[in-house]
């Protein structure tokens, strides 16, 4: 099953307890990890939720050499994604995608738990 629908949108995540990653997002993240000299067999992308933004919560992402002991680790399309327990409560069932275009390129989280977002789309409320 492809992780991208025919119209280019990421497919919904059928596992509401996990985090999914589109093929495109995994490819982009793995390329960035490799360009930083990180071992893609161990290193990964940390996806987390933090306080901030107009709506109260925002996403954070960074590369890390290895997961913390209490992280949930997902391996999707060859990419390891590290999520701490507190963040997992907010992003379970989400799909991490990568978008490119005239407005800029970057990673985007499709989160089914959101009840509202701020006008700029940078923060959310569950």
N, C-alpha and C positions, 0 to 999 in steps of 0.2 A: 504494500500500500504506500503510495506517495504521501509525503508530508506537506504537499502544496496542492491546493485545488486547482482546477483548470483555469480559473479566472485570476490566478496568481496569489490569492489569499491563502494564508496557512489554514490547513484543515483543523477543525476543533480537536482537542485532545480527548480521546475516548476514556482515558484513565484519569478520573477526577482527583486521584490522590498523588499524581506524579507531575513532573514537569517535562514537557516534550520540547524538541528542538527541530526546526525545519532543516532540511538538507543544506539549503543555502546558508543559513546562520551557522551551522556546524562548519561548513567549508571556510567561511570568512574567519570564524574564531580560530580554527586550527591553523590557518595561514598566519594570523597575527601571533598566535602562540609560538609558532616555529620561527617567525621573524624576530621574536624576542629571545630566541635561543632556549626556550623552555621545552622540556621533555613531554610531548603530548600523551605519552602513556601514563604519566603520573600527574602532570599539571592539568589545570582546568580553568573554567570560567566560574567565578563566584557570582551568583545572582542573589540579591538580598533586597529587603524592604527597609526603608528608614523613615523616620519622622521628617516631614518637610513638605514644602509646596503649598499651594493655595487650598488644596483639598485634604491635606493632612498627611499623606503618605507618598513616597516616591521610590522608584527603583534605583538600585545601585548595581554596578557590575565592575569587576576587576579580575585580572588574571592572577592566579596563585599557583605556587609551585606544588602544593599538595593540600588535601583537605584537612580540616580540623577533626579531632577525634569524634565530636558529636554531630558532624555534618551528615546529611543525607546526600549520597553521591549517585547521580544518574549518568549513565553513559548512553548518549544518543547520537547516532550517525558518526561515531568515532570521537565525539567531544564529551569530555567529563564536565559535568555541571555540579557545583558544590552549593548546597542550600542549608543554612542553619535552621534549627527547629522553629524559632519565632517567625522567621520569614516564610517558612513552608506553610504556616497557617493562612497566610494571605495570598500565596501564589499557587497553591495546589490546583492542578488542572490547567495551568497556563501553557502557552506555546511561545517559545522564543523564536523570533523570526528576524531576518535581516532585510531591510528595505533600501533600495537605491533609487535615485531619481534626481530631478531638477531641484528639489527642495533639500537635497543632501542625503547622505547615506548613513545608516546606523542600525543598531539592534533595536527591536521593538518587542514588547511583551503583550500578547493577546491574553488577557486575564478574564475568565468567566465570573470571577468573584466581585468584580467592580460594580458598585451601585451608582457611582457618579465620578466624573473626571473634571478637572479644571478646564478652562477654555483653551489653554495651550496644549493640553494633553500630557503635561509633564508630571502631574500628581493625580492621586485617586483616593477614593474612599470605598471601603468594603462593608 
